[in-house]
Amino acid sequence: MIVQPTPRAEAATIIRNVDHAIAAGVLARAFGNDRFRPSYPAALMAFVASNHEEGWRKLDDAPLRNPKTGLPYHLGQTPPEQLILKSVASPNFNERHHPWCGLLSSMHSWGLYNGRYGISDAISIDQRPAAYARRIEQMLGDECARQERLKASLRQDQSMAAWVEPEALFASYKLLEFFDTLSLWWQMTHHELRERALFTHVPASVGEDLTLEITPTGPNSARLSPYPFSYSPLRLECRVRVLFPVQKDGRFRSALASRLERWEQFELTD
């Protein structure tokens, strides 16, 4: 889960990763204007952006309590066993929809363990406990093999072969990471703590990357420059729950079940 603390260490806002990904899908569908080439293939990018965290669904429906915080584990702090499972389940889900979606999702899984291929220092998976090191390396090796298999398959179809040319494929990966990290910038941080940030390596076109600056303009709004979307304002929303720390596992499930969901809204402008 995403666990967003408040500045005064009160109750935390918690967000399921699959709900986080819905916002990334909205960004993908809106991306593109006179300065930024729309993502292509657009419908498949919207799908994988909306579903790139599908492997978290079962985990976030029954989250574990972090004994250090009394709250669910936050993203990369999740026990490695679960991180390995979700890293495979997300590409599996996306590959069932389309091989290109599976390829992008696999790159996302691999990139989280490897500095997002060097394009971003945003949230990643840093933990590699010795007891799990072999399993993690095996999983990452399997994802590399998946990627080669899917690229080979896509190259066999003339209508899709251009999508996996190295420069075009990496531009698509960078877009997926932009949609992911822009959503996380809003969802991970309480509005009182949000700060100006830069998003590097955002493709304006294949072969041309730009750096975008985001600046908070209010509790639920921010300005993005240069602006990469087809309309402004761009309104986003996300289902959230508010949870106080719980000190016993037995009370944790009931506390989660009693927390009513609400919608948190956010607005991006040029």
C-alpha positions in Angstrom: 0.0 0.0 0.0 0.9 3.7 -0.2 1.0 5.1 3.3 0.9 8.9 3.4 1.7 10.3 6.9 0.5 13.6 8.1 2.9 16.3 9.3 1.9 15.8 12.9 2.2 12.0 12.9 -1.6 11.5 13.3 -3.7 9.1 11.3 -2.2 8.2 7.9 -3.9 8.2 4.5 -3.6 4.8 2.9 -4.1 4.1 -0.8 -4.2 0.8 -2.6 -1.7 0.5 -5.4 -4.3 -0.4 -7.9 -6.1 2.8 -7.1 -2.9 4.7 -7.5 -2.5 3.2 -11.0 -6.0 4.4 -12.1 -4.7 8.0 -11.8 -1.6 7.0 -13.9 -4.1 5.8 -16.6 -5.8 9.1 -16.6 -2.5 10.8 -17.2 -1.7 8.4 -20.0 -5.0 9.1 -21.8 -4.5 12.9 -21.5 -0.9 13.0 -22.6 0.1 14.8 -25.7 -0.3 18.3 -27.3 1.5 20.5 -29.8 4.8 20.1 -27.9 4.5 16.5 -26.7 3.8 13.6 -29.0 1.0 11.5 -27.7 2.0 8.0 -26.5 1.8 5.3 -29.1 0.2 2.8 -29.1 -2.2 5.0 -27.1 -4.8 2.5 -26.0 -2.3 0.0 -24.9 -0.3 2.6 -23.0 -3.5 3.7 -21.2 -4.2 0.0 -20.3 -0.7 -0.7 -18.9 -0.6 2.6 -17.0 -4.0 1.9 -15.5 -2.9 -1.7 -14.6 0.8 -1.6 -13.9 0.2 -2.3 -10.2 -2.3 -5.1 -10.7 0.1 -7.5 -8.9 -0.6 -5.6 -5.7 -4.4 -6.3 -5.7 -4.4 -9.4 -3.5 -1.7 -8.0 -1.2 -3.5 -4.7 -0.7 -6.9 -6.4 -0.1 -5.3 -8.2 2.9 -2.3 -6.0 3.9 0.1 -7.0 6.6 0.7 -4.7 9.6 4.2 -3.2 10.0 5.0 -3.7 13.7 7.2 -0.6 13.6 4.4 1.8 12.6 1.1 0.0 13.4 0.1 0.7 9.8 0.3 -1.3 6.6 3.7 -1.7 5.0 4.5 1.2 2.7 5.6 0.2 -0.9 9.3 -0.9 -0.9 9.1 -1.6 2.9 6.8 -4.5 2.1 8.3 -7.9 3.0 10.4 -9.3 0.2 8.3 -12.4 -0.3 5.3 -10.2 -1.3 7.4 -7.9 -3.4 8.7 -10.8 -5.5 5.1 -12.1 -6.0 3.7 -8.8 -7.1 6.7 -8.1 -9.4 5.7 -11.2 -11.4 1.9 -10.9 -11.1 1.7 -7.5 -12.7 3.5 -8.5 -15.9 1.5 -11.7 -16.0 -1.7 -9.8 -15.9 -0.7 -7.3 -18.5 0.7 -9.9 -20.8 -2.6 -11.7 -20.8 -4.1 -8.5 -22.3 -1.4 -7.8 -24.9 2.3 -8.8 -25.3 3.4 -5.1 -25.5 1.6 -4.4 -22.2 3.3 -7.3 -20.6 6.7 -6.1 -21.9 6.2 -2.6 -20.5 5.0 -4.0 -17.2 7.9 -6.3 -17.0 10.3 -3.4 -17.6 8.6 -1.5 -14.8 9.1 -4.5 -12.4 12.7 -4.9 -13.3 13.4 -1.1 -13.2 12.1 -0.8 -9.6 14.9 -3.1 -8.5 17.5 -1.3 -10.7 17.0 2.5 -10.3 14.3 2.7 -13.0 17.0 2.1 -15.6 18.8 5.2 -14.4 16.1 7.7 -15.4 14.6 8.5 -12.0 15.6 8.5 -8.3 11.9 8.3 -7.3 10.6 5.4 -5.1 12.3 2.1 -5.8 12.9 -1.2 -4.2 16.2 -1.0 -2.3 16.0 -4.0 0.0 17.7 -7.2 -1.0 18.0 -9.3 2.1 20.6 -12.0 1.9 17.9 -14.7 2.5 16.1 -13.6 -0.6 19.0 -12.5 -2.8 18.9 -15.6 -5.0 15.2 -15.5 -5.5 15.3 -11.8 -6.4 18.0 -12.4 -8.9 16.1 -15.4 -10.4 12.9 -13.3 -10.7 14.8 -10.4 -12.3 16.5 -12.9 -14.7 13.1 -14.4 -15.6 11.7 -10.9 -16.3 14.6 -10.2 -18.7 13.9 -13.5 -20.4 10.2 -12.5 -20.6 11.1 -9.2 -22.2 13.3 -10.9 -24.9 10.5 -13.4 -25.6 7.9 -10.7 -26.0 10.1 -8.5 -28.1 10.8 -11.4 -30.4 7.1 -12.1 -30.7 6.2 -8.5 -31.4 8.9 -8.2 -34.1 7.1 -11.0 -36.0 4.1 -8.7 -36.7 4.9 -5.9 -39.1 2.2 -3.7 -37.5 3.9 -3.9 -34.1 7.6 -4.4 -34.9 8.4 -0.6 -34.7 7.1 -0.5 -31.2 10.0 -2.5 -29.9 12.8 -0.7 -31.7 15.1 0.2 -28.8 14.6 4.0 -28.9 10.8 3.8 -29.3 10.5 1.1 -26.6 12.5 3.0 -24.1 10.6 6.2 -24.8 7.4 4.2 -24.0 9.0 3.0 -20.8 10.0 6.5 -19.8 6.4 7.7 -20.3 5.1 4.9 -18.1 7.5 5.9 -15.3 6.5 9.5 -15.7 2.8 8.6 -15.3 3.7 6.5 -12.3 6.0 9.0 -10.5 3.7 12.0 -11.2 0.8 10.1 -9.6 3.0 9.2 -6.7 4.2 12.8 -6.2 0.6 13.7 -5.4 -0.5 10.5 -3.6 2.5 9.8 -1.4 2.8 13.2 0.3 0.5 15.2 2.5 -0.5 18.6 0.9 1.3 20.5 3.7 4.6 18.7 2.8 4.5 18.8 -1.0 7.4 20.6 -2.6 8.5 21.7 -6.0 10.0 18.7 -7.9 11.5 17.9 -11.3 10.6 15.0 -13.6 13.5 14.2 -15.9 13.6 12.2 -19.1 10.0 12.9 -20.1 9.8 12.2 -23.9 8.5 15.1 -26.0 9.0 12.7 -28.9 11.1 9.6 -29.6 14.7 10.8 -29.1 13.9 14.1 -27.4 13.5 14.2 -23.6 12.5 17.2 -21.5 12.6 18.0 -17.8 9.3 19.1 -16.3 8.8 21.2 -13.1 5.9 20.8 -10.8 5.0 23.5 -8.3 2.2 23.2 -5.7 -0.4 26.0 -6.1 -2.8 24.9 -3.4 -3.8 22.0 -1.1 -5.1 20.0 -4.1 -3.5 21.6 -7.1 -0.2 22.1 -8.9 1.3 23.7 -12.0 3.3 21.6 -14.4 5.8 23.3 -16.9 6.2 22.6 -19.7 2.7 21.2 -19.7 2.4 17.8 -21.5 -1.3 17.2 -21.5 -4.0 17.9 -24.1 -6.2 20.0 -21.8 -6.0 22.1 -18.6 -7.0 21.8 -15.9 -6.6 18.0 -15.7 -8.5 16.6 -12.8 -7.5 13.5 -11.0 -9.1 11.5 -8.1 -8.1 8.6 -6.0 -9.9 6.4 -3.4 -8.3 6.7 0.0 -8.8 5.6 3.6 -7.6 7.1 6.8 -6.2 4.8 9.4 -4.7 5.3 12.9 -1.8 3.1 14.0 -2.9 -0.2 15.5 -0.7 -2.0 17.9 -2.1 -5.6 17.7 -2.6 -7.7 14.6 -5.9 -8.9 15.8 -7.3 -5.4 15.8 -5.6 -4.4 12.5 -8.1 -6.2 10.2 -11.1 -4.8 12.0 -9.6 -1.3 11.9 -9.0 -1.6 8.2 -12.5 -2.9 7.5 -14.1 -0.1 9.5 -12.3 2.7 7.6 -14.7 4.1 5.0 -13.3 5.0 1.6 -13.4 8.6 0.4 -12.3 10.3 -2.8 -9.3 12.7 -2.8 -9.1 15.0 -5.8 -6.2 16.8 -7.4 -5.9 19.3 -10.3 -3.0 19.9 -12.7 -2.7 23.1 -14.7 -0.3 24.7 -17.2 
